[in-house]
Amino acid sequence: MSRFTGQPRRREQVAEAVSAASELLEVVWGRGQEAAPSGPVPPSQLRALLVIETHEGVNLRTLGEALGSRPSSVSRLCDRMEAMGLVTRSQSRASRREVELRLSPRGQQALDEYRVFRTREVALVLERMEPSDVLMLAAGLDAFRAAASRGPGGAAETAETPLRGHVADSA
């Protein structure tokens, strides 16, 4: 019996099922992104916007660590987002060598729109499910989120590791 499902499934099978569901969720989210009035924002930019929203004033180095990207790539990404009016850069109050990133009103609006349209698309799928299955899914996702937000050793994240595990690949 699997401790994950109560059924005789191996961890690998459960991981494959979660991965398959994640891929379908990306398709559903993509429909929501395409419908957003602000227009499509590439996934890499969307992930960056999510980090910047959560960690207002983040610097380029920390953003790169959160995204798993090289500094030069992050700098170009931020150039594009700034040109689109999604973020603003300012000199850090702590160090003149650092740049702080913040969402612009347009960047916040884009994230808000995506959330509304993505939520609408997910709700359409949930309506086709049995109520008991929706409850089990919600409980499972809460447990998954809690486990994913803990550090590699299983401990809860600290102020020193605020970004790990919070940025979805598909944003």
C-alpha positions as CSV (number, residue, x, y, z in Angstrom):
1,M,0.0,0.0,0.0
2,S,1.2,3.4,-0.8
3,R,1.3,6.0,1.9
4,F,0.4,8.5,-0.8
5,T,-2.8,7.0,-2.0
6,G,-3.8,4.1,0.3
7,Q,-3.6,2.0,-2.9
8,P,-0.9,-0.4,-4.0
9,R,0.9,2.2,-6.2
10,R,4.6,2.9,-6.2
11,R,6.0,6.4,-5.6
12,E,7.1,6.5,-9.3
13,Q,3.5,5.8,-10.4
14,V,2.2,8.6,-8.2
15,A,4.9,10.9,-9.4
16,E,4.0,10.1,-13.0
17,A,0.4,10.8,-12.3
18,V,1.2,14.1,-10.7
19,S,3.4,15.0,-13.7
20,A,0.7,14.1,-16.2
21,A,-1.8,16.2,-14.2
22,S,0.7,19.1,-14.1
23,E,1.0,19.0,-17.9
24,L,-2.7,19.1,-18.3
25,L,-2.9,22.0,-15.9
26,E,-0.4,23.8,-18.0
27,V,-2.7,23.4,-21.0
28,V,-5.7,24.7,-19.0
29,W,-3.6,27.6,-17.7
30,G,-2.5,28.4,-21.2
31,R,-6.1,28.8,-22.3
32,G,-6.5,31.3,-19.4
33,Q,-3.3,33.2,-20.3
34,E,-4.4,33.5,-23.9
35,A,-7.8,35.0,-22.8
36,A,-6.3,37.6,-20.5
37,P,-6.8,41.2,-21.9
38,S,-3.2,42.2,-21.3
39,G,-2.1,39.6,-23.8
40,P,0.2,36.7,-23.4
41,V,3.3,37.0,-21.2
42,P,6.0,34.3,-21.8
43,P,6.3,31.7,-19.0
44,S,9.8,32.9,-18.0
45,Q,8.6,36.4,-17.5
46,L,5.5,35.2,-15.6
47,R,7.7,33.3,-13.2
48,A,9.9,36.3,-12.7
49,L,6.9,38.5,-12.1
50,L,5.6,36.0,-9.4
51,V,9.0,36.2,-7.6
52,I,9.1,39.9,-7.8
53,E,5.5,40.2,-6.5
54,T,6.3,37.9,-3.5
55,H,9.6,39.5,-2.8
56,E,9.2,43.2,-3.5
57,G,12.6,44.8,-4.1
58,V,14.4,41.6,-4.9
59,N,17.8,42.0,-6.6
60,L,19.0,40.5,-9.8
61,R,21.2,37.9,-8.1
62,T,18.4,36.6,-5.9
63,L,15.9,36.6,-8.7
64,G,18.4,34.5,-10.8
65,E,18.8,32.0,-7.9
66,A,15.0,31.7,-7.6
67,L,14.6,31.1,-11.3
68,G,17.7,28.9,-11.7
69,S,19.1,31.3,-14.3
70,R,22.4,32.9,-15.1
71,P,22.9,36.6,-14.2
72,S,23.2,37.6,-17.9
73,S,19.9,35.8,-18.7
74,V,18.1,37.4,-15.8
75,S,19.4,40.8,-16.8
76,R,18.1,40.4,-20.3
77,L,14.8,39.1,-19.0
78,C,14.4,42.1,-16.8
79,D,15.4,44.4,-19.7
80,R,12.5,42.9,-21.7
81,M,10.0,43.2,-18.8
82,E,11.0,46.8,-18.1
83,A,10.6,47.6,-21.8
84,M,7.1,46.1,-21.7
85,G,6.3,48.2,-18.6
86,L,5.9,45.2,-16.3
87,V,8.6,46.0,-13.8
88,T,10.6,49.0,-12.5
89,R,14.3,49.0,-11.5
90,S,15.7,51.3,-8.9
91,Q,19.0,51.6,-7.1
92,S,19.1,49.6,-3.9
93,R,19.0,51.6,-0.7
94,A,21.4,49.0,0.9
95,S,24.0,49.0,-1.8
96,R,24.6,51.3,-4.8
97,R,25.9,48.3,-6.8
98,E,22.5,46.5,-6.5
99,V,19.3,47.0,-8.4
100,E,15.9,46.4,-6.8
101,L,13.0,45.1,-8.9
102,R,9.4,46.0,-8.3
103,L,6.2,45.3,-10.2
104,S,4.8,48.2,-12.0
105,P,1.0,48.8,-11.9
106,R,0.9,47.2,-15.3
107,G,2.8,44.1,-14.1
108,Q,0.5,43.7,-11.1
109,Q,-2.5,44.1,-13.5
110,A,-1.1,41.4,-15.8
111,L,-0.7,38.9,-12.8
112,D,-4.2,39.7,-11.5
113,E,-5.7,39.1,-15.0
114,Y,-3.9,35.8,-15.4
115,R,-5.1,34.6,-12.0
116,V,-8.7,35.5,-12.8
117,F,-8.6,33.8,-16.2
118,R,-6.6,30.8,-15.0
119,T,-9.0,30.3,-12.1
120,R,-12.0,30.4,-14.4
121,E,-10.4,27.7,-16.6
122,V,-9.6,25.5,-13.6
123,A,-13.1,26.0,-12.2
124,L,-14.6,24.7,-15.4
125,V,-12.6,21.5,-15.0
126,L,-13.6,21.2,-11.3
127,E,-17.3,21.5,-12.2
128,R,-16.9,18.2,-14.2
129,M,-15.6,16.4,-11.1
130,E,-17.6,14.7,-8.3
131,P,-17.7,16.9,-5.2
132,S,-16.0,14.2,-3.1
133,D,-13.1,14.1,-5.6
134,V,-12.8,17.9,-5.5
135,L,-12.5,17.7,-1.7
136,M,-9.8,14.9,-1.9
137,L,-7.9,16.9,-4.5
138,A,-8.0,20.0,-2.3
139,A,-6.7,18.1,0.7
140,G,-4.0,16.4,-1.4
141,L,-2.9,19.7,-3.0
142,D,-2.7,21.4,0.5
143,A,-0.4,18.6,1.7
144,F,1.7,18.7,-1.5
145,R,2.2,22.5,-1.2
146,A,3.1,22.1,2.5
147,A,5.7,19.4,1.7
148,A,7.1,21.3,-1.3
149,S,7.6,24.5,0.7
150,R,9.9,22.7,3.2
151,G,13.6,22.7,2.5
152,P,15.5,19.7,1.2
153,G,16.1,18.5,4.8
154,G,12.3,18.6,5.5
155,A,12.5,21.7,7.7
156,A,10.3,24.7,7.1
157,E,12.0,27.5,5.1
158,T,13.6,30.3,7.0
159,A,14.2,34.0,6.2
160,E,17.5,33.0,4.6
161,T,15.8,30.7,2.1
162,P,12.6,32.6,1.2
163,L,12.5,31.8,-2.5
164,R,13.1,28.1,-2.8
165,G,10.1,26.1,-3.9
166,H,7.8,28.9,-4.5
167,V,8.1,29.5,-8.2
168,A,6.4,27.0,-10.5
169,D,8.1,26.1,-13.7
170,S,4.9,27.0,-15.6
171,A,3.9,29.9,-13.4
